[in-house]
Amino acid sequence: MMERARRQPIVRLSKGTDSTIPMPAPAETGMVSILSVGFRWGSLLTAAAAAATVVGVAPPELLLTLAPAVFVDRTFASYLRIRRS
């Protein structure tokens, strides 16, 4: 069965009409402002653990316990907002 499939001629398809229709140029708009904010999950976790230690809710060993997880974790959350005129 594979031998028959290999012997069949390849039919070339004609180009579609969508490639011959001219497309209008996109309207360019000026940028008003760009806001980009990002933080690492490890930084947020470290700040929360440090605050809990300072307040006295958590023991100081908590920072040493979280240190390996904080250094290994590369999770990053970001927010990007672009305003155009």
PDB file of N, CA, C and O in Angstrom:
ATOM      1  N   MET A   1       0.809  -1.179   0.000  1.00  0.00           N
ATOM      2  CA  MET A   1       0.000   0.000   0.000  1.00  0.00           C
ATOM      3  C   MET A   1       0.865   1.261   0.000  1.00  0.00           C
ATOM      4  O   MET A   1       0.518   2.249  -0.647  1.00  0.00           O
ATOM      5  N   MET A   2       1.998   1.232   0.728  1.00  0.00           N
ATOM      6  CA  MET A   2       2.901   2.385   0.740  1.00  0.00           C
ATOM      7  C   MET A   2       3.535   2.599  -0.625  1.00  0.00           C
ATOM      8  O   MET A   2       3.827   3.731  -1.012  1.00  0.00           O
ATOM      9  N   GLU A   3       3.748   1.503  -1.358  1.00  0.00           N
ATOM     10  CA  GLU A   3       4.334   1.641  -2.683  1.00  0.00           C
ATOM     11  C   GLU A   3       3.415   2.418  -3.608  1.00  0.00           C
ATOM     12  O   GLU A   3       3.887   3.221  -4.413  1.00  0.00           O
ATOM     13  N   ARG A   4       2.114   2.194  -3.510  1.00  0.00           N
ATOM     14  CA  ARG A   4       1.161   2.930  -4.335  1.00  0.00           C
ATOM     15  C   ARG A   4       1.141   4.407  -3.962  1.00  0.00           C
ATOM     16  O   ARG A   4       1.033   5.270  -4.833  1.00  0.00           O
ATOM     17  N   ALA A   5       1.243   4.692  -2.683  1.00  0.00           N
ATOM     18  CA  ALA A   5       1.214   6.084  -2.242  1.00  0.00           C
ATOM     19  C   ALA A   5       2.446   6.827  -2.751  1.00  0.00           C
ATOM     20  O   ALA A   5       2.360   8.011  -3.076  1.00  0.00           O
ATOM     21  N   ARG A   6       3.568   6.161  -2.823  1.00  0.00           N
ATOM     22  CA  ARG A   6       4.788   6.821  -3.293  1.00  0.00           C
ATOM     23  C   ARG A   6       4.766   7.046  -4.795  1.00  0.00           C
ATOM     24  O   ARG A   6       5.398   7.983  -5.283  1.00  0.00           O
ATOM     25  N   ARG A   7       4.060   6.217  -5.532  1.00  0.00           N
ATOM     26  CA  ARG A   7       4.036   6.349  -6.987  1.00  0.00           C
ATOM     27  C   ARG A   7       3.070   7.417  -7.479  1.00  0.00           C
ATOM     28  O   ARG A   7       3.173   7.849  -8.627  1.00  0.00           O
ATOM     29  N   GLN A   8       2.134   7.854  -6.639  1.00  0.00           N
ATOM     30  CA  GLN A   8       1.155   8.828  -7.090  1.00  0.00           C
ATOM     31  C   GLN A   8       1.834  10.163  -7.346  1.00  0.00           C
ATOM     32  O   GLN A   8       2.674  10.598  -6.558  1.00  0.00           O
ATOM     33  N   PRO A   9       1.473  10.814  -8.442  1.00  0.00           N
ATOM     34  CA  PRO A   9       2.096  12.113  -8.752  1.00  0.00           C
ATOM     35  C   PRO A   9       1.613  13.197  -7.775  1.00  0.00           C
ATOM     36  O   PRO A   9       0.494  13.147  -7.264  1.00  0.00           O
ATOM     37  N   ILE A  10       2.467  14.143  -7.543  1.00  0.00           N
ATOM     38  CA  ILE A  10       2.132  15.254  -6.660  1.00  0.00           C
ATOM     39  C   ILE A  10       1.388  16.300  -7.482  1.00  0.00           C
ATOM     40  O   ILE A  10       1.888  16.782  -8.497  1.00  0.00           O
ATOM     41  N   VAL A  11       0.199  16.637  -7.031  1.00  0.00           N
ATOM     42  CA  VAL A  11      -0.610  17.631  -7.728  1.00  0.00           C
ATOM     43  C   VAL A  11      -0.294  18.990  -7.122  1.00  0.00           C
ATOM     44  O   VAL A  11      -0.443  19.196  -5.917  1.00  0.00           O
ATOM     45  N   ARG A  12       0.137  19.900  -7.957  1.00  0.00           N
ATOM     46  CA  ARG A  12       0.450  21.245  -7.477  1.00  0.00           C
ATOM     47  C   ARG A  12      -0.818  22.088  -7.502  1.00  0.00           C
ATOM     48  O   ARG A  12      -1.506  22.186  -8.519  1.00  0.00           O
ATOM     49  N   LEU A  13      -1.101  22.679  -6.377  1.00  0.00           N
ATOM     50  CA  LEU A  13      -2.285  23.519  -6.268  1.00  0.00           C
ATOM     51  C   LEU A  13      -1.945  24.929  -6.723  1.00  0.00           C
ATOM     52  O   LEU A  13      -0.844  25.425  -6.478  1.00  0.00           O
ATOM     53  N   SER A  14      -2.898  25.570  -7.387  1.00  0.00           N
ATOM     54  CA  SER A  14      -2.666  26.942  -7.815  1.00  0.00           C
ATOM     55  C   SER A  14      -2.725  27.861  -6.606  1.00  0.00           C
ATOM     56  O   SER A  14      -3.350  27.530  -5.597  1.00  0.00           O
ATOM     57  N   LYS A  15      -2.082  29.003  -6.706  1.00  0.00           N
ATOM     58  CA  LYS A  15      -2.101  29.960  -5.606  1.00  0.00           C
ATOM     59  C   LYS A  15      -3.511  30.506  -5.453  1.00  0.00           C
ATOM     60  O   LYS A  15      -4.224  30.734  -6.430  1.00  0.00           O
ATOM     61  N   GLY A  16      -3.890  30.709  -4.202  1.00  0.00           N
ATOM     62  CA  GLY A  16      -5.206  31.251  -3.928  1.00  0.00           C
ATOM     63  C   GLY A  16      -5.287  32.714  -4.289  1.00  0.00           C
ATOM     64  O   GLY A  16      -4.263  33.373  -4.466  1.00  0.00           O
ATOM     65  N   THR A  17      -6.487  33.223  -4.400  1.00  0.00           N
ATOM     66  CA  THR A  17      -6.676  34.630  -4.765  1.00  0.00           C
ATOM     67  C   THR A  17      -6.354  35.568  -3.605  1.00  0.00           C
ATOM     68  O   THR A  17      -6.184  36.769  -3.813  1.00  0.00           O
ATOM     69  N   ASP A  18      -6.271  35.039  -2.395  1.00  0.00           N
ATOM     70  CA  ASP A  18      -6.009  35.922  -1.260  1.00  0.00           C
ATOM     71  C   ASP A  18      -4.609  36.528  -1.312  1.00  0.00           C
ATOM     72  O   ASP A  18      -4.372  37.567  -0.697  1.00  0.00           O
ATOM     73  N   SER A  19      -3.684  35.905  -2.029  1.00  0.00           N
ATOM     74  CA  SER A  19      -2.336  36.464  -2.113  1.00  0.00           C
ATOM     75  C   SER A  19      -2.239  37.550  -3.175  1.00  0.00           C
ATOM     76  O   SER A  19      -1.252  38.284  -3.212  1.00  0.00           O
ATOM     77  N   THR A  20      -3.237  37.666  -4.034  1.00  0.00           N
ATOM     78  CA  THR A  20      -3.183  38.688  -5.083  1.00  0.00           C
ATOM     79  C   THR A  20      -4.017  39.912  -4.740  1.00  0.00           C
ATOM     80  O   THR A  20      -3.925  40.922  -5.437  1.00  0.00           O
ATOM     81  N   ILE A  21      -4.828  39.855  -3.690  1.00  0.00           N
ATOM     82  CA  ILE A  21      -5.632  41.004  -3.301  1.00  0.00           C
ATOM     83  C   ILE A  21      -4.759  41.940  -2.481  1.00  0.00           C
ATOM     84  O   ILE A  21      -4.207  41.528  -1.461  1.00  0.00           O
ATOM     85  N   PRO A  22      -4.624  43.200  -2.909  1.00  0.00           N
ATOM     86  CA  PRO A  22      -3.768  44.124  -2.144  1.00  0.00           C
ATOM     87  C   PRO A  22      -4.424  44.475  -0.807  1.00  0.00           C
ATOM     88  O   PRO A  22      -5.620  44.755  -0.736  1.00  0.00           O
ATOM     89  N   MET A  23      -3.619  44.453   0.232  1.00  0.00           N
ATOM     90  CA  MET A  23      -4.107  44.794   1.566  1.00  0.00           C
ATOM     91  C   MET A  23      -3.739  46.241   1.880  1.00  0.00           C
ATOM     92  O   MET A  23      -2.634  46.682   1.563  1.00  0.00           O
ATOM     93  N   PRO A  24      -4.655  46.979   2.501  1.00  0.00           N
ATOM     94  CA  PRO A  24      -4.325  48.367   2.858  1.00  0.00           C
ATOM     95  C   PRO A  24      -3.287  48.391   3.980  1.00  0.00           C
ATOM     96  O   PRO A  24      -3.217  47.482   4.807  1.00  0.00           O
ATOM     97  N   ALA A  25      -2.503  49.429   3.985  1.00  0.00           N
ATOM     98  CA  ALA A  25      -1.487  49.571   5.032  1.00  0.00           C
ATOM     99  C   ALA A  25      -2.180  49.812   6.375  1.00  0.00           C
ATOM    100  O   ALA A  25      -3.159  50.557   6.435  1.00  0.00           O
ATOM    101  N   PRO A  26      -1.693  49.201   7.438  1.00  0.00           N
ATOM    102  CA  PRO A  26      -2.332  49.420   8.741  1.00  0.00           C
ATOM    103  C   PRO A  26      -2.139  50.853   9.213  1.00  0.00           C
ATOM    104  O   PRO A  26      -1.087  51.456   9.004  1.00  0.00           O
ATOM    105  N   ALA A  27      -3.162  51.380   9.848  1.00  0.00           N
ATOM    106  CA  ALA A  27      -3.084  52.750  10.356  1.00  0.00           C
ATOM    107  C   ALA A  27      -2.150  52.787  11.559  1.00  0.00           C
ATOM    108  O   ALA A  27      -2.300  52.013  12.504  1.00  0.00           O
ATOM    109  N   GLU A  28      -1.209  53.678  11.509  1.00  0.00           N
ATOM    110  CA  GLU A  28      -0.260  53.793  12.610  1.00  0.00           C
ATOM    111  C   GLU A  28      -0.777  54.805  13.619  1.00  0.00           C
ATOM    112  O   GLU A  28      -1.209  55.900  13.259  1.00  0.00           O
ATOM    113  N   THR A  29      -0.726  54.429  14.862  1.00  0.00           N
ATOM    114  CA  THR A  29      -1.158  55.325  15.927  1.00  0.00           C
ATOM    115  C   THR A  29       0.025  55.593  16.840  1.00  0.00           C
ATOM    116  O   THR A  29       0.898  54.742  17.017  1.00  0.00           O
ATOM    117  N   GLY A  30       0.042  56.758  17.403  1.00  0.00           N
ATOM    118  CA  GLY A  30       1.121  57.117  18.311  1.00  0.00           C
ATOM    119  C   GLY A  30       0.902  56.529  19.686  1.00  0.00           C
ATOM    120  O   GLY A  30      -0.234  56.384  20.137  1.00  0.00           O
ATOM    121  N   MET A  31       1.987  56.193  20.347  1.00  0.00           N
ATOM    122  CA  MET A  31       1.895  55.655  21.702  1.00  0.00           C
ATOM    123  C   MET A  31       1.837  56.799  22.700  1.00  0.00           C
ATOM    124  O   MET A  31       2.592  57.766  22.605  1.00  0.00           O
ATOM    125  N   VAL A  32       0.939  56.674  23.646  1.00  0.00           N
ATOM    126  CA  VAL A  32       0.813  57.672  24.692  1.00  0.00           C
ATOM    127  C   VAL A  32       1.652  57.266  25.894  1.00  0.00           C
ATOM    128  O   VAL A  32       2.426  58.068  26.417  1.00  0.00           O
ATOM    129  N   SER A  33       1.495  56.002  26.337  1.00  0.00           N
ATOM    130  CA  SER A  33       2.271  55.558  27.492  1.00  0.00           C
ATOM    131  C   SER A  33       2.381  54.042  27.495  1.00  0.00           C
ATOM    132  O   SER A  33       1.556  53.332  26.920  1.00  0.00           O
ATOM    133  N   ILE A  34       3.423  53.571  28.161  1.00  0.00           N
ATOM    134  CA  ILE A  34       3.644  52.138  28.349  1.00  0.00           C
ATOM    135  C   ILE A  34       3.934  51.923  29.831  1.00  0.00           C
ATOM    136  O   ILE A  34       4.787  52.590  30.416  1.00  0.00           O
ATOM    137  N   LEU A  35       3.207  50.977  30.426  1.00  0.00           N
ATOM    138  CA  LEU A  35       3.426  50.624  31.821  1.00  0.00           C
ATOM    139  C   LEU A  35       3.767  49.146  31.879  1.00  0.00           C
ATOM    140  O   LEU A  35       2.991  48.306  31.425  1.00  0.00           O
ATOM    141  N   SER A  36       4.914  48.832  32.431  1.00  0.00           N
ATOM    142  CA  SER A  36       5.340  47.444  32.564  1.00  0.00           C
ATOM    143  C   SER A  36       5.772  47.205  34.005  1.00  0.00           C
ATOM    144  O   SER A  36       6.688  47.857  34.507  1.00  0.00           O
ATOM    145  N   VAL A  37       5.105  46.265  34.659  1.00  0.00           N
ATOM    146  CA  VAL A  37       5.406  45.936  36.050  1.00  0.00           C
ATOM    147  C   VAL A  37       5.624  44.433  36.140  1.00  0.00           C
ATOM    148  O   VAL A  37       4.859  43.650  35.577  1.00  0.00           O
ATOM    149  N   GLY A  38       6.661  44.041  36.844  1.00  0.00           N
ATOM    150  CA  GLY A  38       6.913  42.615  37.008  1.00  0.00           C
ATOM    151  C   GLY A  38       7.542  42.327  38.351  1.00  0.00           C
ATOM    152  O   GLY A  38       8.254  43.161  38.910  1.00  0.00           O
ATOM    153  N   PHE A  39       7.276  41.142  38.864  1.00  0.00           N
ATOM    154  CA  PHE A  39       7.896  40.738  40.113  1.00  0.00           C
ATOM    155  C   PHE A  39       8.082  39.228  40.122  1.00  0.00           C
ATOM    156  O   PHE A  39       7.330  38.482  39.496  1.00  0.00           O
ATOM    157  N   ARG A  40       9.104  38.805  40.850  1.00  0.00           N
ATOM    158  CA  ARG A  40       9.346  37.369  41.025  1.00  0.00           C
ATOM    159  C   ARG A  40       8.574  36.881  42.232  1.00  0.00           C
ATOM    160  O   ARG A  40       8.475  37.585  43.237  1.00  0.00           O
ATOM    161  N   TRP A  41       8.033  35.693  42.140  1.00  0.00           N
ATOM    162  CA  TRP A  41       7.289  35.094  43.239  1.00  0.00           C
ATOM    163  C   TRP A  41       8.196  34.924  44.455  1.00  0.00           C
ATOM    164  O   TRP A  41       7.745  35.090  45.588  1.00  0.00           O
ATOM    165  N   GLY A  42       9.453  34.599  44.235  1.00  0.00           N
ATOM    166  CA  GLY A  42      10.395  34.435  45.340  1.00  0.00           C
ATOM    167  C   GLY A  42      10.595  35.729  46.119  1.00  0.00           C
ATOM    168  O   GLY A  42      10.740  35.700  47.341  1.00  0.00           O
ATOM    169  N   SER A  43      10.606  36.849  45.434  1.00  0.00           N
ATOM    170  CA  SER A  43      10.756  38.142  46.110  1.00  0.00           C
ATOM    171  C   SER A  43       9.555  38.438  46.998  1.00  0.00           C
ATOM    172  O   SER A  43       9.704  38.923  48.119  1.00  0.00           O
ATOM    173  N   LEU A  44       8.368  38.143  46.491  1.00  0.00           N
ATOM    174  CA  LEU A  44       7.161  38.357  47.275  1.00  0.00           C
ATOM    175  C   LEU A  44       7.133  37.440  48.500  1.00  0.00           C
ATOM    176  O   LEU A  44       6.745  37.861  49.589  1.00  0.00           O
ATOM    177  N   LEU A  45       7.544  36.194  48.314  1.00  0.00           N
ATOM    178  CA  LEU A  45       7.579  35.238  49.416  1.00  0.00           C
ATOM    179  C   LEU A  45       8.609  35.644  50.475  1.00  0.00           C
ATOM    180  O   LEU A  45       8.356  35.511  51.672  1.00  0.00           O
ATOM    181  N   THR A  46       9.756  36.134  50.036  1.00  0.00           N
ATOM    182  CA  THR A  46      10.793  36.598  50.967  1.00  0.00           C
ATOM    183  C   THR A  46      10.309  37.807  51.760  1.00  0.00           C
ATOM    184  O   THR A  46      10.521  37.884  52.970  1.00  0.00           O
ATOM    185  N   ALA A  47       9.663  38.743  51.084  1.00  0.00           N
ATOM    186  CA  ALA A  47       9.155  39.927  51.776  1.00  0.00           C
ATOM    187  C   ALA A  47       8.094  39.552  52.809  1.00  0.00           C
ATOM    188  O   ALA A  47       8.078  40.101  53.911  1.00  0.00           O
ATOM    189  N   ALA A  48       7.214  38.628  52.459  1.00  0.00           N
ATOM    190  CA  ALA A  48       6.176  38.196  53.403  1.00  0.00           C
ATOM    191  C   ALA A  48       6.795  37.472  54.597  1.00  0.00           C
ATOM    192  O   ALA A  48       6.367  37.681  55.732  1.00  0.00           O
ATOM    193  N   ALA A  49       7.790  36.632  54.358  1.00  0.00           N
ATOM    194  CA  ALA A  49       8.448  35.913  55.453  1.00  0.00           C
ATOM    195  C   ALA A  49       9.224  36.870  56.349  1.00  0.00           C
ATOM    196  O   ALA A  49       9.224  36.714  57.570  1.00  0.00           O
ATOM    197  N   ALA A  50       9.887  37.861  55.751  1.00  0.00           N
ATOM    198  CA  ALA A  50      10.636  38.838  56.546  1.00  0.00           C
ATOM    199  C   ALA A  50       9.680  39.671  57.399  1.00  0.00           C
ATOM    200  O   ALA A  50       9.969  39.949  58.563  1.00  0.00           O
ATOM    201  N   ALA A  51       8.549  40.068  56.827  1.00  0.00           N
ATOM    202  CA  ALA A  51       7.570  40.845  57.586  1.00  0.00           C
ATOM    203  C   ALA A  51       6.998  40.018  58.733  1.00  0.00           C
ATOM    204  O   ALA A  51       6.806  40.526  59.838  1.00  0.00           O
ATOM    205  N   ALA A  52       6.726  38.738  58.465  1.00  0.00           N
ATOM    206  CA  ALA A  52       6.194  37.870  59.520  1.00  0.00           C
ATOM    207  C   ALA A  52       7.220  37.653  60.628  1.00  0.00           C
ATOM    208  O   ALA A  52       6.858  37.526  61.797  1.00  0.00           O
ATOM    209  N   THR A  53       8.489  37.611  60.262  1.00  0.00           N
ATOM    210  CA  THR A  53       9.547  37.436  61.265  1.00  0.00           C
ATOM    211  C   THR A  53       9.707  38.695  62.112  1.00  0.00           C
ATOM    212  O   THR A  53       9.872  38.611  63.329  1.00  0.00           O
ATOM    213  N   VAL A  54       9.659  39.856  61.473  1.00  0.00           N
ATOM    214  CA  VAL A  54       9.818  41.120  62.198  1.00  0.00           C
ATOM    215  C   VAL A  54       8.649  41.344  63.151  1.00  0.00           C
ATOM    216  O   VAL A  54       8.844  41.784  64.284  1.00  0.00           O
ATOM    217  N   VAL A  55       7.444  41.044  62.695  1.00  0.00           N
ATOM    218  CA  VAL A  55       6.262  41.240  63.526  1.00  0.00           C
ATOM    219  C   VAL A  55       6.256  40.254  64.685  1.00  0.00           C
ATOM    220  O   VAL A  55       5.702  40.545  65.745  1.00  0.00           O
ATOM    221  N   GLY A  56       6.861  39.099  64.493  1.00  0.00           N
ATOM    222  CA  GLY A  56       6.934  38.110  65.559  1.00  0.00           C
ATOM    223  C   GLY A  56       5.977  36.954  65.373  1.00  0.00           C
ATOM    224  O   GLY A  56       5.838  36.111  66.260  1.00  0.00           O
ATOM    225  N   VAL A  57       5.311  36.904  64.222  1.00  0.00           N
ATOM    226  CA  VAL A  57       4.365  35.831  63.949  1.00  0.00           C
ATOM    227  C   VAL A  57       5.091  34.534  63.609  1.00  0.00           C
ATOM    228  O   VAL A  57       4.634  33.451  63.975  1.00  0.00           O
ATOM    229  N   ALA A  58       6.229  34.642  62.905  1.00  0.00           N
ATOM    230  CA  ALA A  58       6.975  33.462  62.468  1.00  0.00           C
ATOM    231  C   ALA A  58       8.367  33.460  63.104  1.00  0.00           C
ATOM    232  O   ALA A  58       8.907  34.522  63.414  1.00  0.00           O
ATOM    233  N   PRO A  59       8.950  32.272  63.300  1.00  0.00           N
ATOM    234  CA  PRO A  59      10.305  32.199  63.868  1.00  0.00           C
ATOM    235  C   PRO A  59      11.360  32.614  62.834  1.00  0.00           C
ATOM    236  O   PRO A  59      11.098  32.530  61.634  1.00  0.00           O
ATOM    237  N   PRO A  60      12.536  33.056  63.268  1.00  0.00           N
ATOM    238  CA  PRO A  60      13.589  33.471  62.332  1.00  0.00           C
ATOM    239  C   PRO A  60      14.076  32.330  61.422  1.00  0.00           C
ATOM    240  O   PRO A  60      14.617  32.584  60.346  1.00  0.00           O
ATOM    241  N   GLU A  61      13.887  31.106  61.845  1.00  0.00           N
ATOM    242  CA  GLU A  61      14.323  29.971  61.021  1.00  0.00           C
ATOM    243  C   GLU A  61      13.501  29.857  59.727  1.00  0.00           C
ATOM    244  O   GLU A  61      13.891  29.147  58.800  1.00  0.00           O
ATOM    245  N   LEU A  62      12.385  30.547  59.676  1.00  0.00           N
ATOM    246  CA  LEU A  62      11.548  30.500  58.470  1.00  0.00           C
ATOM    247  C   LEU A  62      12.300  31.016  57.251  1.00  0.00           C
ATOM    248  O   LEU A  62      12.166  30.464  56.159  1.00  0.00           O
ATOM    249  N   LEU A  63      13.090  32.072  57.431  1.00  0.00           N
ATOM    250  CA  LEU A  63      13.859  32.620  56.303  1.00  0.00           C
ATOM    251  C   LEU A  63      14.885  31.613  55.796  1.00  0.00           C
ATOM    252  O   LEU A  63      15.084  31.490  54.587  1.00  0.00           O
ATOM    253  N   LEU A  64      15.540  30.891  56.704  1.00  0.00           N
ATOM    254  CA  LEU A  64      16.510  29.876  56.290  1.00  0.00           C
ATOM    255  C   LEU A  64      15.820  28.694  55.617  1.00  0.00           C
ATOM    256  O   LEU A  64      16.377  28.076  54.709  1.00  0.00           O
ATOM    257  N   THR A  65      14.623  28.389  56.060  1.00  0.00           N
ATOM    258  CA  THR A  65      13.880  27.281  55.458  1.00  0.00           C
ATOM    259  C   THR A  65      13.425  27.622  54.042  1.00  0.00           C
ATOM    260  O   THR A  65      13.435  26.765  53.159  1.00  0.00           O
ATOM    261  N   LEU A  66      13.032  28.860  53.830  1.00  0.00           N
ATOM    262  CA  LEU A  66      12.531  29.274  52.512  1.00  0.00           C
ATOM    263  C   LEU A  66      13.636  29.615  51.519  1.00  0.00           C
ATOM    264  O   LEU A  66      13.374  29.674  50.318  1.00  0.00           O
ATOM    265  N   ALA A  67      14.848  29.838  51.978  1.00  0.00           N
ATOM    266  CA  ALA A  67      15.934  30.291  51.105  1.00  0.00           C
ATOM    267  C   ALA A  67      16.167  29.394  49.890  1.00  0.00           C
ATOM    268  O   ALA A  67      16.263  29.925  48.784  1.00  0.00           O
ATOM    269  N   PRO A  68      16.266  28.062  50.022  1.00  0.00           N
ATOM    270  CA  PRO A  68      16.483  27.244  48.819  1.00  0.00           C
ATOM    271  C   PRO A  68      15.342  27.339  47.810  1.00  0.00           C
ATOM    272  O   PRO A  68      15.580  27.391  46.604  1.00  0.00           O
ATOM    273  N   ALA A  69      14.110  27.361  48.298  1.00  0.00           N
ATOM    274  CA  ALA A  69      12.963  27.457  47.386  1.00  0.00           C
ATOM    275  C   ALA A  69      12.930  28.799  46.675  1.00  0.00           C
ATOM    276  O   ALA A  69      12.558  28.877  45.504  1.00  0.00           O
ATOM    277  N   VAL A  70      13.316  29.854  47.380  1.00  0.00           N
ATOM    278  CA  VAL A  70      13.307  31.192  46.787  1.00  0.00           C
ATOM    279  C   VAL A  70      14.365  31.313  45.696  1.00  0.00           C
ATOM    280  O   VAL A  70      14.106  31.913  44.653  1.00  0.00           O
ATOM    281  N   PHE A  71      15.540  30.760  45.918  1.00  0.00           N
ATOM    282  CA  PHE A  71      16.614  30.865  44.928  1.00  0.00           C
ATOM    283  C   PHE A  71      16.364  29.995  43.696  1.00  0.00           C
ATOM    284  O   PHE A  71      16.802  30.339  42.598  1.00  0.00           O
ATOM    285  N   VAL A  72      15.673  28.886  43.868  1.00  0.00           N
ATOM    286  CA  VAL A  72      15.425  27.975  42.743  1.00  0.00           C
ATOM    287  C   VAL A  72      14.237  28.436  41.904  1.00  0.00           C
ATOM    288  O   VAL A  72      14.233  28.265  40.685  1.00  0.00           O
ATOM    289  N   ASP A  73      13.242  29.015  42.545  1.00  0.00           N
ATOM    290  CA  ASP A  73      12.018  29.395  41.843  1.00  0.00           C
ATOM    291  C   ASP A  73      12.269  30.592  40.931  1.00  0.00           C
ATOM    292  O   ASP A  73      12.790  31.614  41.376  1.00  0.00           O
ATOM    293  N   ARG A  74      11.903  30.469  39.671  1.00  0.00           N
ATOM    294  CA  ARG A  74      12.048  31.565  38.693  1.00  0.00           C
ATOM    295  C   ARG A  74      10.700  32.034  38.158  1.00  0.00           C
ATOM    296  O   ARG A  74      10.627  32.615  37.075  1.00  0.00           O
ATOM    297  N   THR A  75       9.640  31.787  38.910  1.00  0.00           N
ATOM    298  CA  THR A  75       8.320  32.211  38.484  1.00  0.00           C
ATOM    299  C   THR A  75       8.267  33.730  38.457  1.00  0.00           C
ATOM    300  O   THR A  75       8.712  34.396  39.392  1.00  0.00           O
ATOM    301  N   PHE A  76       7.715  34.272  37.366  1.00  0.00           N
ATOM    302  CA  PHE A  76       7.697  35.716  37.167  1.00  0.00           C
ATOM    303  C   PHE A  76       6.302  36.127  36.721  1.00  0.00           C
ATOM    304  O   PHE A  76       5.762  35.561  35.770  1.00  0.00           O
ATOM    305  N   ALA A  77       5.729  37.085  37.386  1.00  0.00           N
ATOM    306  CA  ALA A  77       4.432  37.622  36.988  1.00  0.00           C
ATOM    307  C   ALA A  77       4.657  39.022  36.434  1.00  0.00           C
ATOM    308  O   ALA A  77       5.404  39.814  37.009  1.00  0.00           O
ATOM    309  N   SER A  78       4.007  39.322  35.314  1.00  0.00           N
ATOM    310  CA  SER A  78       4.201  40.640  34.707  1.00  0.00           C
ATOM    311  C   SER A  78       2.872  41.212  34.234  1.00  0.00           C
ATOM    312  O   SER A  78       1.919  40.481  33.964  1.00  0.00           O
ATOM    313  N   TYR A  79       2.834  42.520  34.142  1.00  0.00           N
ATOM    314  CA  TYR A  79       1.669  43.253  33.658  1.00  0.00           C
ATOM    315  C   TYR A  79       2.179  44.281  32.665  1.00  0.00           C
ATOM    316  O   TYR A  79       3.103  45.035  32.968  1.00  0.00           O
ATOM    317  N   LEU A  80       1.589  44.316  31.491  1.00  0.00           N
ATOM    318  CA  LEU A  80       1.999  45.258  30.446  1.00  0.00           C
ATOM    319  C   LEU A  80       0.768  45.973  29.929  1.00  0.00           C
ATOM    320  O   LEU A  80      -0.193  45.338  29.495  1.00  0.00           O
ATOM    321  N   ARG A  81       0.797  47.300  29.975  1.00  0.00           N
ATOM    322  CA  ARG A  81      -0.314  48.093  29.446  1.00  0.00           C
ATOM    323  C   ARG A  81       0.254  49.108  28.472  1.00  0.00           C
ATOM    324  O   ARG A  81       1.170  49.859  28.807  1.00  0.00           O
ATOM    325  N   ILE A  82      -0.296  49.128  27.257  1.00  0.00           N
ATOM    326  CA  ILE A  82       0.131  50.080  26.238  1.00  0.00           C
ATOM    327  C   ILE A  82      -1.083  50.912  25.849  1.00  0.00           C
ATOM    328  O   ILE A  82      -2.099  50.371  25.412  1.00  0.00           O
ATOM    329  N   ARG A  83      -0.979  52.211  26.005  1.00  0.00           N
ATOM    330  CA  ARG A  83      -2.057  53.117  25.582  1.00  0.00           C
ATOM    331  C   ARG A  83      -1.650  53.790  24.296  1.00  0.00           C
ATOM    332  O   ARG A  83      -0.539  54.304  24.167  1.00  0.00           O
ATOM    333  N   ARG A  84      -2.555  53.781  23.357  1.00  0.00           N
ATOM    334  CA  ARG A  84      -2.314  54.426  22.062  1.00  0.00           C
ATOM    335  C   ARG A  84      -3.293  55.563  21.855  1.00  0.00           C
ATOM    336  O   ARG A  84      -4.399  55.551  22.395  1.00  0.00           O
ATOM    337  N   SER A  85      -2.884  56.535  21.076  1.00  0.00           N
ATOM    338  CA  SER A  85      -3.774  57.670  20.816  1.00  0.00           C
ATOM    339  C   SER A  85      -4.696  57.367  19.655  1.00  0.00           C
ATOM    340  O   SER A  85      -5.520  58.204  19.285  1.00  0.00           O
TER     341      SER A  85
END
